[in-house]
Amino acid sequence: MENSHQPLNRRRFLGTAAAAAACIASPVALVTRMAAQSPESRVDILLDEPVGAIAPEIYGHFVEHLGGVVYDGIWVGENSPIPNVHGLRKPLLDALKRIHPGMIRWPGGCFADQYDWRDGTGPRDKRPKRTNFWADSPDWPKDARRDGPERYDPNTFGTVEFARFCKQVGARPYFAANLRSLPAQEFWRWVEYCNSPANSTTLAGLRAADGEPDPLGVRYWGVGNESWGCGGNFDPEDYASEFNRYTAWVPSYATPPALIGSGPNGGNQDWTRRFFGKLAKAGTLDRLWGWAMHNYSWNASAGRTTDWNAGKRDALKFDTEQYYEILNAADEMESLIAAQWAVMAESDPRHRAKLVVDEWGAWYASGTEPFPEALIGQQNTMRDAVLAGLTLDTFNRHADKVAMAAIAQLVNCLQSLFLAHEDKFCLTPTYHVFDMYAAHRGARSVRTLVASPANRYDRNGKPATMRGLNGSASVTGSQLTLTVTNPSIDQPREAEIQVHGGTPRSVAGVVLAATDPRAHNSFADPRAVEPKTVAVTLKGSAIVHRFPPASVTKLTITVG
Ligand code: AHR
């Protein structure tokens, strides 16, 4: 049946936009107004208002030599009884391939600024063993081994092993160079090892001896990591001088490097303003391709202080306040992007440099690690799935500003997509969100307005709110993908969805939900949380759908 499409009348559109604004300004007024109507929420998709192409690299991941991420998580070794491809855990490769990762960042994190790339070259059995940056972390569980590869890195996973990992799963590699403890020359030499043409240099010869005669074609290079913290405790001006020195000349070859500066910790605008100001003065802003921001989410009402343990709570046991506080913290991403973008424009009005959110995700207290060696490993519930959906929708809506992003970290650490130990392996709810959202990669993001009553809860005895439904939409050919999160801990929300500028002809739905937001997967119960197909109603030109509590939904709409 063909549906008649009503173009969005400007007055009605402004009314919708006002309702959306009211949702933020006065949730009570909006709830009252909506009580008289049905459904209570609206989603308006404006096909004629493109935001930009969603870079596949927004669907990126982070791999650090930290706890159980590399050794055991990804690298099991070629002689392992665990199924592997060139030493890489096969079930993880297969699952990762399915979600088409755009980019993977390596080798850290804080580890990157202690890492000597030469240690990870040459015959594997001759590589040096080194003390890992995280060896002395106060977060190690008491029963973790004291001498494993997570403390004394055997370097069996080096540059070519990581490059092969990326190739296997179809992702672009993104390397973080050591700015704190190696000279600038070692950065250029690492680029030469990776990218110089076959037979051209001594380092191309070393690469060939390591099994990769052809250039690895590494484009993305981070110049340090968290240079305001573990990356050297610089002030912005001193870091800018270092950045200038490290990037004064970087060999280009067939893959000119895209250089990424170590950006702010969350909302630190001063770091950005002063760094950009100094580069503008030196005339070197054109060297900067991307500006890396890190933003982790933890329980704000428990105190977001410089004592980073103060705000961390359990990953599995949480009350309503803790549930919403983490989601609210993650939802700050939108304002952080807007604020950073505005500060960047003060020195870079044409926005040559884009944002790279290369560490994001939930960070909980220790205690739910999948095994003792998985330092800062944690479990992952439906709450985290909602957090992932909220954040990816934010990136999609800001596709014109965000060029890359990486959730921290891929496996066995923080908000992981996988848990893996010895022969045990499982997918987390966060994995399923990436699977559902993969349809957005490379598609054209279009403006999407959501009006929905806010959720109300108690923060330290005072009333607080968390937004209602939210989402993002993108188009590829005649396929429109709409993803929606319902953060309410216990209320379903019904919404009318209107597509402006096209006519929906068919809709298919997939939902990730559970009766308890604490639901999660584990080695013992790996399929407790999985996406399911769901029936969706097409009423004339509108789609009406009920979104379950604490859920993530994808609607695939064929548009005529
Ligand atoms: O992801 C864990 C750590 O968090 C990274 O090493 C560091 O960059 C950040 O502080």
Boltz pocket constraint, residues with backbone or C-beta under 6 A from the ligand:
constraints:
  - pocket:
      binder: B
      contacts: [[A, 64], [A, 108], [A, 109], [A, 110], [A, 111], [A, 225], [A, 226], [A, 359], [A, 408], [A, 409], [A, 414]]
      max_distance: 6.0
